[in-house]
Amino acid sequence: MNVRMLLICLVVCAAEGAMGQAGPLPQINPTARHDYSAVLMWHDVVPATKEVWFDTTVAELKSQFAAIKRRGCNVISLEAMYKHLSEGSPVPPRAVVLTFDDNNRGLYENAYPLLKQYNYPATFFVHTNYIGVTTSKAHCDWKMLMEMQKSGLVSIQGHSCSHPADMRLQSPAEIDKELLDSKALIEKHTGRKVIAFAYTEGHFNDALAHAVARDGYKMALTEDWGSAEASRNLLVVHRYSIHKRFAQALNDVAARKR
């Protein structure tokens, strides 16, 4: 183990000890365990030329949405998935959830028109410090987000304030600020409760999962692939990255349908 990895391990262990763990995390309803659904994850959607490797072009997204329809998948909202996982509420066979991280403006300009065309619901995980701000990429502002929410197709959920590279390395106070401030701001603007959090860059551990639950989130999503129903609990729900496992996700839900 190199020195950097050793230091990270020491910081993470110290943070786990400082944060503590109050009881078990909420579990997946046993009824849901019999199903196989996939939560899919995208990032920015760009017209043609990718700026980073995890961008998706409009042509690619069109092809992917067409494949979802052609394969007989049923796109459901994240809220419906939460009820399924927490209460055992039924979902249709080959159920998939569409999620997009980081609130890039390309989601409004390029993904949203396709969501409307297919009438597919989706969840956008937003980092609140960058709403309406241009960094290396432009980001959606509140007007754009509210327009999409009012369509009934887009749900706005939490992805921290500043998108730390690895929240496991933060102090308990820093973690709470990222979780609570972003949640409060989204709820203020949208008028809706935030129920879900997406771990920044997919990094999580049990201590961070407990903090997310303690700060009022009902579920949290990782970047570990697999069926949502096979997740260890509601605070570490699986997601398939479409950049690596799109075809696999559709094959998996087709093979393991009820």
Steps between C-alpha positions, in 0.01 A plus 500: 500500500649837399516798732205682339270202536612449859418862583157468338429186701604672823279804428201283408539285810527808720188648341307177554592501866408865544164471326382186670222276379155511658324173427444315175432677174153461345473169319360395163147362540511118473219504241714709267793257520328273247522760221782632282497869409782721378581859588699657215744790537600765246691827533497783244337466158679696227409575136782311328854542636574361847691726737572218748477123460182471705301740282224348288424637154145568388535223241605255770213598729251466213635152432484406868143625546398313185662184639315540832172517308591222255601261780164547673642673807260701716643833616378591849576795726751488782214567739321187374822305545530627857147379581585166341819456699367633831140374499502217248270688263489322163687624197455384140734238356824628351475816710777757458563841660682779314735722702733781393775642723659846522230731359684597183306730267514232233236315701255784437605568142554144377365236742173669600361518144554125464341431838194690376503319167498158670298615803768350725528618862850571630682622809767770490751498787622858545786660694352823624812723504513480120137556406507767228880517521748434220815315596668280239138436398182705519234385746122523507355794693193485723270620221604206283469255786154625594381483139609137484348416838167659402486272196448211739791312346800623701567461872776707664702319768818554701863471394665717772582872490852506358542146364799393712711239325469264796266586786646217708802725558296788644435575864154421641421873504603540136293199398192632679540839332519340155196283568276736694563829318450350154186316609351814654572714194346251257191468719470879526503546122304193394245488783552125516672271745840368395505125559813386317874569491760391247849447643753730334729304270339186642704503822323382815540292812272401788579812701410729211184297430394546863562876471284516186218318681538711813477819296160405362557319171290186447729334246841548344649377175845366427687420180518128582312307234231241557129480559350761728327225696830325575644811666621448857258764628319818390806720555721309254271439202671367189526692173627395160730753333380529142856588397612144575195280557200625302457186291565283805228680698237436233612139463487450876145632546384298198655180632379544857148632447221353714 
